[in-house]
């Protein structure tokens, strides 16, 4: 059971890392003009900022969220095989990745709508 608790801890760790990276990317994106001098109307500045920082940070955050979800569901599956029930803390470990997954779903919907029109 100790290994199983460790997997829930890993899921929580990856989820929190994903959420922190996602929030940091959003805050830096919002304040990119005063902090980094990226002018909103300048296409070259925005392209370089998005390509060098925002897109990689968002993709890394999504990857960490995916790893967290995999650890979470593997742990739940192992608990079910052992005829055990997860505690409230173990159920709550997935909550850290919820905002990242919602953003990814909205982004996928936006891209799908762009492709269809």
C-alpha positions as CSV (number, residue, x, y, z in Angstrom):
1,X,0.0,0.0,0.0
2,X,2.9,2.4,0.5
3,X,3.7,2.3,-3.2
4,X,0.1,3.1,-4.0
5,X,0.1,6.1,-1.6
6,X,3.3,7.2,-3.3
7,X,1.5,7.1,-6.7
8,X,-1.2,9.4,-5.4
9,X,1.5,11.7,-4.1
10,X,3.2,11.7,-7.5
11,X,-0.2,12.5,-9.2
12,X,-0.6,15.4,-6.8
13,X,3.0,16.6,-7.3
14,X,2.7,16.6,-11.1
15,X,-0.8,18.2,-10.9
16,X,0.4,21.1,-8.7
17,X,3.5,21.6,-10.9
18,X,1.2,21.7,-13.9
19,X,-1.1,24.2,-12.3
20,X,1.8,26.5,-11.1
21,X,3.4,26.5,-14.5
22,X,0.0,27.2,-16.2
23,X,-0.7,30.1,-13.8
24,X,2.8,31.5,-14.3
25,X,2.4,31.4,-18.1
26,X,-1.0,33.1,-17.9
27,X,0.3,35.8,-15.6
28,X,3.4,36.5,-17.7
29,X,1.3,36.5,-20.8
30,X,-1.1,39.1,-19.2
31,X,1.8,41.4,-18.1
32,X,4.1,40.8,-21.1
33,X,4.1,44.5,-22.2
34,X,5.1,46.1,-18.9
35,X,7.5,43.3,-17.8
36,X,9.0,42.2,-21.1
37,X,8.3,45.1,-23.5
38,X,6.3,42.9,-25.9
39,X,4.0,45.4,-27.7
40,X,0.5,43.9,-28.4
41,X,0.3,45.5,-31.9
42,X,3.7,44.3,-33.0
43,X,3.4,40.9,-34.8
44,X,7.1,40.1,-34.6
45,X,7.3,40.6,-30.8
46,X,4.1,38.6,-30.2
47,X,5.2,35.8,-32.5
48,X,8.6,35.4,-30.8
49,X,7.0,35.6,-27.3
50,X,4.4,33.0,-28.1
51,X,6.9,30.7,-29.9
52,X,9.7,31.0,-27.3
53,X,7.7,31.1,-24.0
54,X,4.0,30.8,-24.0
55,X,3.4,27.8,-26.2
56,X,6.2,25.7,-24.7
57,X,5.0,26.5,-21.2
58,X,1.4,25.7,-22.0
59,X,2.5,22.4,-23.7
60,X,4.7,21.4,-20.8
61,X,1.8,22.2,-18.4
62,X,-0.5,20.0,-20.4
63,X,2.0,17.2,-20.5
64,X,2.4,17.4,-16.7
65,X,-1.4,17.3,-16.3
66,X,-1.6,14.3,-18.5
67,X,1.1,12.4,-16.5
68,X,-0.8,13.4,-13.3
69,X,-4.1,12.0,-14.7
70,X,-2.3,8.7,-15.8
71,X,-0.9,8.3,-12.3
72,X,-4.2,9.0,-10.7
73,X,-6.2,6.5,-12.8
74,X,-3.6,3.8,-12.4
75,X,-3.7,4.3,-8.6
76,X,-7.5,4.1,-8.6
77,X,-7.4,1.0,-10.7
78,X,-5.0,-0.6,-8.3
79,X,-7.2,0.3,-5.4
80,X,-10.2,-1.3,-7.0
81,X,-8.2,-4.5,-7.6
82,X,-7.4,-4.6,-3.9
83,X,-11.1,-4.1,-3.0
84,X,-10.2,-0.8,-1.2
85,X,-11.8,2.6,-1.5
86,X,-9.9,5.9,-1.9
87,X,-9.9,8.4,0.9
88,X,-11.1,11.9,0.4
89,X,-7.4,13.2,0.1
90,X,-6.8,10.6,-2.6
91,X,-9.9,11.6,-4.5
92,X,-8.9,15.3,-4.3
93,X,-5.4,14.8,-5.8
94,X,-7.0,15.2,-9.3
95,X,-8.4,18.7,-8.6
96,X,-5.1,20.5,-9.3
97,X,-5.2,19.5,-13.0
98,X,-8.8,20.5,-13.5
99,X,-8.1,24.1,-14.7
100,X,-5.4,23.0,-17.1
101,X,-7.7,20.3,-18.5
102,X,-10.5,22.8,-19.0
103,X,-8.1,25.2,-20.8
104,X,-7.0,22.3,-23.0
105,X,-10.6,21.4,-23.8
106,X,-11.5,25.0,-24.7
107,X,-8.3,25.3,-26.8
108,X,-9.2,22.1,-28.7
109,X,-12.7,23.4,-29.3
110,X,-11.4,26.7,-30.5
111,X,-9.0,24.9,-33.0
112,X,-11.8,22.6,-34.2
113,X,-14.0,25.6,-34.9
114,X,-11.2,27.3,-36.8
115,X,-10.7,24.3,-38.9
116,X,-14.4,23.8,-39.7
117,X,-14.9,27.4,-40.9
